[in-house]
Amino acid sequence: MSSIKQAGIVVSLTMILCGVAYPLALTVAGQALFPSQAEGSLIERDGEQIGSKWIAQPFVSEGYFHRNQQQSINSLVNRAAITWQKVIRTVRNTIPNLRERLRHPDRT
């Protein structure tokens, strides 16, 4: 058997073992040993899910834990703008000092 074929078999078996068998075994074991925790420790009242035992937030709507895509984009743009403002401020404060140091290198 060629070494390339052996390597392909080893890689395939490793991918199946690590990517399918192991996660599946952990999921099944978790569901069997800890069913409430595996389902999110949800609290129900009158047949309706009202929250989670581990999260101190009630469920108030279907999309409660999902951000609006536009809000995510706006948040990203705002963070980028703030970062660039900080960079520009730093550069503006550094340039006069740099010019002075270049004019008089012996003073540093």
Chimera marker file (.cmm) of the C-alpha trace (Angstrom):
<marker_set name="trace">
<marker id="1" x="0.000" y="0.000" z="0.000" r="1" g="1" b="0" radius="0.5"/>
<marker id="2" x="1.450" y="3.364" z="-0.977" r="1" g="1" b="0" radius="0.5"/>
<marker id="3" x="2.183" y="5.979" z="1.664" r="1" g="1" b="0" radius="0.5"/>
<marker id="4" x="-0.230" y="8.443" z="0.027" r="1" g="1" b="0" radius="0.5"/>
<marker id="5" x="-3.058" y="5.929" z="0.283" r="1" g="1" b="0" radius="0.5"/>
<marker id="6" x="-2.156" y="5.184" z="3.920" r="1" g="1" b="0" radius="0.5"/>
<marker id="7" x="-2.092" y="8.912" z="4.716" r="1" g="1" b="0" radius="0.5"/>
<marker id="8" x="-5.487" y="9.376" z="3.059" r="1" g="1" b="0" radius="0.5"/>
<marker id="9" x="-6.979" y="6.539" z="5.104" r="1" g="1" b="0" radius="0.5"/>
<marker id="10" x="-5.534" y="7.918" z="8.357" r="1" g="1" b="0" radius="0.5"/>
<marker id="11" x="-6.790" y="11.430" z="7.598" r="1" g="1" b="0" radius="0.5"/>
<marker id="12" x="-10.261" y="10.137" z="6.685" r="1" g="1" b="0" radius="0.5"/>
<marker id="13" x="-10.526" y="8.011" z="9.826" r="1" g="1" b="0" radius="0.5"/>
<marker id="14" x="-9.311" y="10.881" z="11.994" r="1" g="1" b="0" radius="0.5"/>
<marker id="15" x="-11.854" y="13.267" z="10.469" r="1" g="1" b="0" radius="0.5"/>
<marker id="16" x="-14.671" y="10.779" z="11.006" r="1" g="1" b="0" radius="0.5"/>
<marker id="17" x="-13.563" y="10.057" z="14.566" r="1" g="1" b="0" radius="0.5"/>
<marker id="18" x="-12.951" y="13.683" z="15.616" r="1" g="1" b="0" radius="0.5"/>
<marker id="19" x="-15.617" y="15.365" z="13.511" r="1" g="1" b="0" radius="0.5"/>
<marker id="20" x="-18.513" y="12.928" z="13.823" r="1" g="1" b="0" radius="0.5"/>
<marker id="21" x="-18.085" y="10.100" z="16.322" r="1" g="1" b="0" radius="0.5"/>
<marker id="22" x="-16.687" y="12.082" z="19.268" r="1" g="1" b="0" radius="0.5"/>
<marker id="23" x="-19.183" y="15.009" z="19.116" r="1" g="1" b="0" radius="0.5"/>
<marker id="24" x="-22.047" y="12.566" z="18.596" r="1" g="1" b="0" radius="0.5"/>
<marker id="25" x="-20.950" y="10.463" z="21.590" r="1" g="1" b="0" radius="0.5"/>
<marker id="26" x="-20.704" y="13.569" z="23.811" r="1" g="1" b="0" radius="0.5"/>
<marker id="27" x="-24.118" y="14.817" z="22.674" r="1" g="1" b="0" radius="0.5"/>
<marker id="28" x="-25.771" y="11.465" z="23.351" r="1" g="1" b="0" radius="0.5"/>
<marker id="29" x="-24.024" y="11.125" z="26.734" r="1" g="1" b="0" radius="0.5"/>
<marker id="30" x="-24.974" y="14.686" z="27.706" r="1" g="1" b="0" radius="0.5"/>
<marker id="31" x="-28.604" y="14.160" z="26.734" r="1" g="1" b="0" radius="0.5"/>
<marker id="32" x="-28.735" y="10.850" z="28.649" r="1" g="1" b="0" radius="0.5"/>
<marker id="33" x="-26.888" y="11.948" z="31.804" r="1" g="1" b="0" radius="0.5"/>
<marker id="34" x="-28.007" y="15.578" z="32.064" r="1" g="1" b="0" radius="0.5"/>
<marker id="35" x="-31.260" y="15.999" z="30.111" r="1" g="1" b="0" radius="0.5"/>
<marker id="36" x="-32.402" y="19.249" z="31.756" r="1" g="1" b="0" radius="0.5"/>
<marker id="37" x="-29.033" y="20.962" z="31.443" r="1" g="1" b="0" radius="0.5"/>
<marker id="38" x="-28.583" y="19.751" z="27.856" r="1" g="1" b="0" radius="0.5"/>
<marker id="39" x="-31.893" y="21.372" z="26.936" r="1" g="1" b="0" radius="0.5"/>
<marker id="40" x="-30.850" y="24.718" z="28.442" r="1" g="1" b="0" radius="0.5"/>
<marker id="41" x="-32.396" y="24.379" z="31.934" r="1" g="1" b="0" radius="0.5"/>
<marker id="42" x="-35.563" y="26.039" z="30.665" r="1" g="1" b="0" radius="0.5"/>
<marker id="43" x="-38.271" y="27.099" z="33.097" r="1" g="1" b="0" radius="0.5"/>
<marker id="44" x="-41.856" y="26.499" z="32.063" r="1" g="1" b="0" radius="0.5"/>
<marker id="45" x="-45.017" y="28.005" z="33.523" r="1" g="1" b="0" radius="0.5"/>
<marker id="46" x="-48.419" y="26.870" z="32.280" r="1" g="1" b="0" radius="0.5"/>
<marker id="47" x="-46.751" y="25.010" z="29.395" r="1" g="1" b="0" radius="0.5"/>
<marker id="48" x="-44.932" y="28.141" z="28.171" r="1" g="1" b="0" radius="0.5"/>
<marker id="49" x="-41.168" y="28.628" z="28.342" r="1" g="1" b="0" radius="0.5"/>
<marker id="50" x="-40.565" y="31.758" z="30.383" r="1" g="1" b="0" radius="0.5"/>
<marker id="51" x="-36.818" y="31.705" z="30.894" r="1" g="1" b="0" radius="0.5"/>
<marker id="52" x="-33.757" y="29.736" z="31.873" r="1" g="1" b="0" radius="0.5"/>
<marker id="53" x="-32.561" y="28.756" z="35.317" r="1" g="1" b="0" radius="0.5"/>
<marker id="54" x="-29.011" y="29.841" z="34.468" r="1" g="1" b="0" radius="0.5"/>
<marker id="55" x="-29.710" y="33.087" z="32.620" r="1" g="1" b="0" radius="0.5"/>
<marker id="56" x="-31.325" y="35.889" z="34.577" r="1" g="1" b="0" radius="0.5"/>
<marker id="57" x="-33.346" y="37.059" z="31.588" r="1" g="1" b="0" radius="0.5"/>
<marker id="58" x="-36.917" y="36.232" z="30.655" r="1" g="1" b="0" radius="0.5"/>
<marker id="59" x="-37.908" y="35.266" z="27.145" r="1" g="1" b="0" radius="0.5"/>
<marker id="60" x="-39.944" y="38.218" z="25.927" r="1" g="1" b="0" radius="0.5"/>
<marker id="61" x="-40.154" y="37.471" z="22.230" r="1" g="1" b="0" radius="0.5"/>
<marker id="62" x="-39.188" y="34.912" z="19.604" r="1" g="1" b="0" radius="0.5"/>
<marker id="63" x="-36.166" y="36.883" z="18.421" r="1" g="1" b="0" radius="0.5"/>
<marker id="64" x="-34.947" y="37.880" z="21.870" r="1" g="1" b="0" radius="0.5"/>
<marker id="65" x="-31.468" y="36.378" z="21.628" r="1" g="1" b="0" radius="0.5"/>
<marker id="66" x="-30.885" y="37.255" z="17.977" r="1" g="1" b="0" radius="0.5"/>
<marker id="67" x="-29.618" y="40.675" z="16.960" r="1" g="1" b="0" radius="0.5"/>
<marker id="68" x="-31.023" y="42.459" z="13.982" r="1" g="1" b="0" radius="0.5"/>
<marker id="69" x="-28.468" y="42.301" z="11.171" r="1" g="1" b="0" radius="0.5"/>
<marker id="70" x="-28.613" y="46.065" z="10.657" r="1" g="1" b="0" radius="0.5"/>
<marker id="71" x="-27.926" y="46.647" z="14.381" r="1" g="1" b="0" radius="0.5"/>
<marker id="72" x="-24.893" y="44.359" z="14.142" r="1" g="1" b="0" radius="0.5"/>
<marker id="73" x="-23.583" y="46.247" z="11.114" r="1" g="1" b="0" radius="0.5"/>
<marker id="74" x="-24.164" y="49.625" z="12.794" r="1" g="1" b="0" radius="0.5"/>
<marker id="75" x="-22.374" y="48.421" z="15.915" r="1" g="1" b="0" radius="0.5"/>
<marker id="76" x="-19.407" y="47.254" z="13.835" r="1" g="1" b="0" radius="0.5"/>
<marker id="77" x="-19.265" y="50.538" z="11.898" r="1" g="1" b="0" radius="0.5"/>
<marker id="78" x="-19.436" y="52.558" z="15.128" r="1" g="1" b="0" radius="0.5"/>
<marker id="79" x="-16.612" y="50.555" z="16.703" r="1" g="1" b="0" radius="0.5"/>
<marker id="80" x="-14.487" y="50.988" z="13.576" r="1" g="1" b="0" radius="0.5"/>
<marker id="81" x="-15.147" y="54.742" z="13.536" r="1" g="1" b="0" radius="0.5"/>
<marker id="82" x="-14.187" y="55.085" z="17.208" r="1" g="1" b="0" radius="0.5"/>
<marker id="83" x="-11.010" y="53.085" z="16.612" r="1" g="1" b="0" radius="0.5"/>
<marker id="84" x="-10.027" y="55.290" z="13.661" r="1" g="1" b="0" radius="0.5"/>
<marker id="85" x="-10.745" y="58.428" z="15.685" r="1" g="1" b="0" radius="0.5"/>
<marker id="86" x="-8.341" y="57.172" z="18.341" r="1" g="1" b="0" radius="0.5"/>
<marker id="87" x="-5.702" y="56.380" z="15.712" r="1" g="1" b="0" radius="0.5"/>
<marker id="88" x="-6.034" y="59.822" z="14.113" r="1" g="1" b="0" radius="0.5"/>
<marker id="89" x="-5.853" y="61.535" z="17.507" r="1" g="1" b="0" radius="0.5"/>
<marker id="90" x="-2.715" y="59.566" z="18.381" r="1" g="1" b="0" radius="0.5"/>
<marker id="91" x="-1.063" y="60.393" z="15.054" r="1" g="1" b="0" radius="0.5"/>
<marker id="92" x="-1.927" y="64.099" z="15.389" r="1" g="1" b="0" radius="0.5"/>
<marker id="93" x="-0.398" y="64.182" z="18.855" r="1" g="1" b="0" radius="0.5"/>
<marker id="94" x="2.698" y="62.288" z="17.725" r="1" g="1" b="0" radius="0.5"/>
<marker id="95" x="3.552" y="64.250" z="14.564" r="1" g="1" b="0" radius="0.5"/>
<marker id="96" x="4.562" y="67.533" z="16.287" r="1" g="1" b="0" radius="0.5"/>
<marker id="97" x="6.792" y="65.603" z="18.675" r="1" g="1" b="0" radius="0.5"/>
<marker id="98" x="8.266" y="63.654" z="15.776" r="1" g="1" b="0" radius="0.5"/>
<marker id="99" x="8.990" y="66.827" z="13.814" r="1" g="1" b="0" radius="0.5"/>
<marker id="100" x="10.741" y="68.347" z="16.819" r="1" g="1" b="0" radius="0.5"/>
<marker id="101" x="12.795" y="65.208" z="17.393" r="1" g="1" b="0" radius="0.5"/>
<marker id="102" x="13.808" y="65.105" z="13.719" r="1" g="1" b="0" radius="0.5"/>
<marker id="103" x="14.901" y="68.754" z="13.816" r="1" g="1" b="0" radius="0.5"/>
<marker id="104" x="16.918" y="68.260" z="17.001" r="1" g="1" b="0" radius="0.5"/>
<marker id="105" x="17.969" y="64.604" z="17.315" r="1" g="1" b="0" radius="0.5"/>
<marker id="106" x="20.497" y="65.387" z="20.068" r="1" g="1" b="0" radius="0.5"/>
<marker id="107" x="17.748" y="66.547" z="22.502" r="1" g="1" b="0" radius="0.5"/>
<marker id="108" x="16.083" y="63.116" z="22.798" r="1" g="1" b="0" radius="0.5"/>
<link id1="1" id2="2" r="1" g="1" b="0" radius="0.2"/>
<link id1="2" id2="3" r="1" g="1" b="0" radius="0.2"/>
<link id1="3" id2="4" r="1" g="1" b="0" radius="0.2"/>
<link id1="4" id2="5" r="1" g="1" b="0" radius="0.2"/>
<link id1="5" id2="6" r="1" g="1" b="0" radius="0.2"/>
<link id1="6" id2="7" r="1" g="1" b="0" radius="0.2"/>
<link id1="7" id2="8" r="1" g="1" b="0" radius="0.2"/>
<link id1="8" id2="9" r="1" g="1" b="0" radius="0.2"/>
<link id1="9" id2="10" r="1" g="1" b="0" radius="0.2"/>
<link id1="10" id2="11" r="1" g="1" b="0" radius="0.2"/>
<link id1="11" id2="12" r="1" g="1" b="0" radius="0.2"/>
<link id1="12" id2="13" r="1" g="1" b="0" radius="0.2"/>
<link id1="13" id2="14" r="1" g="1" b="0" radius="0.2"/>
<link id1="14" id2="15" r="1" g="1" b="0" radius="0.2"/>
<link id1="15" id2="16" r="1" g="1" b="0" radius="0.2"/>
<link id1="16" id2="17" r="1" g="1" b="0" radius="0.2"/>
<link id1="17" id2="18" r="1" g="1" b="0" radius="0.2"/>
<link id1="18" id2="19" r="1" g="1" b="0" radius="0.2"/>
<link id1="19" id2="20" r="1" g="1" b="0" radius="0.2"/>
<link id1="20" id2="21" r="1" g="1" b="0" radius="0.2"/>
<link id1="21" id2="22" r="1" g="1" b="0" radius="0.2"/>
<link id1="22" id2="23" r="1" g="1" b="0" radius="0.2"/>
<link id1="23" id2="24" r="1" g="1" b="0" radius="0.2"/>
<link id1="24" id2="25" r="1" g="1" b="0" radius="0.2"/>
<link id1="25" id2="26" r="1" g="1" b="0" radius="0.2"/>
<link id1="26" id2="27" r="1" g="1" b="0" radius="0.2"/>
<link id1="27" id2="28" r="1" g="1" b="0" radius="0.2"/>
<link id1="28" id2="29" r="1" g="1" b="0" radius="0.2"/>
<link id1="29" id2="30" r="1" g="1" b="0" radius="0.2"/>
<link id1="30" id2="31" r="1" g="1" b="0" radius="0.2"/>
<link id1="31" id2="32" r="1" g="1" b="0" radius="0.2"/>
<link id1="32" id2="33" r="1" g="1" b="0" radius="0.2"/>
<link id1="33" id2="34" r="1" g="1" b="0" radius="0.2"/>
<link id1="34" id2="35" r="1" g="1" b="0" radius="0.2"/>
<link id1="35" id2="36" r="1" g="1" b="0" radius="0.2"/>
<link id1="36" id2="37" r="1" g="1" b="0" radius="0.2"/>
<link id1="37" id2="38" r="1" g="1" b="0" radius="0.2"/>
<link id1="38" id2="39" r="1" g="1" b="0" radius="0.2"/>
<link id1="39" id2="40" r="1" g="1" b="0" radius="0.2"/>
<link id1="40" id2="41" r="1" g="1" b="0" radius="0.2"/>
<link id1="41" id2="42" r="1" g="1" b="0" radius="0.2"/>
<link id1="42" id2="43" r="1" g="1" b="0" radius="0.2"/>
<link id1="43" id2="44" r="1" g="1" b="0" radius="0.2"/>
<link id1="44" id2="45" r="1" g="1" b="0" radius="0.2"/>
<link id1="45" id2="46" r="1" g="1" b="0" radius="0.2"/>
<link id1="46" id2="47" r="1" g="1" b="0" radius="0.2"/>
<link id1="47" id2="48" r="1" g="1" b="0" radius="0.2"/>
<link id1="48" id2="49" r="1" g="1" b="0" radius="0.2"/>
<link id1="49" id2="50" r="1" g="1" b="0" radius="0.2"/>
<link id1="50" id2="51" r="1" g="1" b="0" radius="0.2"/>
<link id1="51" id2="52" r="1" g="1" b="0" radius="0.2"/>
<link id1="52" id2="53" r="1" g="1" b="0" radius="0.2"/>
<link id1="53" id2="54" r="1" g="1" b="0" radius="0.2"/>
<link id1="54" id2="55" r="1" g="1" b="0" radius="0.2"/>
<link id1="55" id2="56" r="1" g="1" b="0" radius="0.2"/>
<link id1="56" id2="57" r="1" g="1" b="0" radius="0.2"/>
<link id1="57" id2="58" r="1" g="1" b="0" radius="0.2"/>
<link id1="58" id2="59" r="1" g="1" b="0" radius="0.2"/>
<link id1="59" id2="60" r="1" g="1" b="0" radius="0.2"/>
<link id1="60" id2="61" r="1" g="1" b="0" radius="0.2"/>
<link id1="61" id2="62" r="1" g="1" b="0" radius="0.2"/>
<link id1="62" id2="63" r="1" g="1" b="0" radius="0.2"/>
<link id1="63" id2="64" r="1" g="1" b="0" radius="0.2"/>
<link id1="64" id2="65" r="1" g="1" b="0" radius="0.2"/>
<link id1="65" id2="66" r="1" g="1" b="0" radius="0.2"/>
<link id1="66" id2="67" r="1" g="1" b="0" radius="0.2"/>
<link id1="67" id2="68" r="1" g="1" b="0" radius="0.2"/>
<link id1="68" id2="69" r="1" g="1" b="0" radius="0.2"/>
<link id1="69" id2="70" r="1" g="1" b="0" radius="0.2"/>
<link id1="70" id2="71" r="1" g="1" b="0" radius="0.2"/>
<link id1="71" id2="72" r="1" g="1" b="0" radius="0.2"/>
<link id1="72" id2="73" r="1" g="1" b="0" radius="0.2"/>
<link id1="73" id2="74" r="1" g="1" b="0" radius="0.2"/>
<link id1="74" id2="75" r="1" g="1" b="0" radius="0.2"/>
<link id1="75" id2="76" r="1" g="1" b="0" radius="0.2"/>
<link id1="76" id2="77" r="1" g="1" b="0" radius="0.2"/>
<link id1="77" id2="78" r="1" g="1" b="0" radius="0.2"/>
<link id1="78" id2="79" r="1" g="1" b="0" radius="0.2"/>
<link id1="79" id2="80" r="1" g="1" b="0" radius="0.2"/>
<link id1="80" id2="81" r="1" g="1" b="0" radius="0.2"/>
<link id1="81" id2="82" r="1" g="1" b="0" radius="0.2"/>
<link id1="82" id2="83" r="1" g="1" b="0" radius="0.2"/>
<link id1="83" id2="84" r="1" g="1" b="0" radius="0.2"/>
<link id1="84" id2="85" r="1" g="1" b="0" radius="0.2"/>
<link id1="85" id2="86" r="1" g="1" b="0" radius="0.2"/>
<link id1="86" id2="87" r="1" g="1" b="0" radius="0.2"/>
<link id1="87" id2="88" r="1" g="1" b="0" radius="0.2"/>
<link id1="88" id2="89" r="1" g="1" b="0" radius="0.2"/>
<link id1="89" id2="90" r="1" g="1" b="0" radius="0.2"/>
<link id1="90" id2="91" r="1" g="1" b="0" radius="0.2"/>
<link id1="91" id2="92" r="1" g="1" b="0" radius="0.2"/>
<link id1="92" id2="93" r="1" g="1" b="0" radius="0.2"/>
<link id1="93" id2="94" r="1" g="1" b="0" radius="0.2"/>
<link id1="94" id2="95" r="1" g="1" b="0" radius="0.2"/>
<link id1="95" id2="96" r="1" g="1" b="0" radius="0.2"/>
<link id1="96" id2="97" r="1" g="1" b="0" radius="0.2"/>
<link id1="97" id2="98" r="1" g="1" b="0" radius="0.2"/>
<link id1="98" id2="99" r="1" g="1" b="0" radius="0.2"/>
<link id1="99" id2="100" r="1" g="1" b="0" radius="0.2"/>
<link id1="100" id2="101" r="1" g="1" b="0" radius="0.2"/>
<link id1="101" id2="102" r="1" g="1" b="0" radius="0.2"/>
<link id1="102" id2="103" r="1" g="1" b="0" radius="0.2"/>
<link id1="103" id2="104" r="1" g="1" b="0" radius="0.2"/>
<link id1="104" id2="105" r="1" g="1" b="0" radius="0.2"/>
<link id1="105" id2="106" r="1" g="1" b="0" radius="0.2"/>
<link id1="106" id2="107" r="1" g="1" b="0" radius="0.2"/>
<link id1="107" id2="108" r="1" g="1" b="0" radius="0.2"/>
</marker_set>
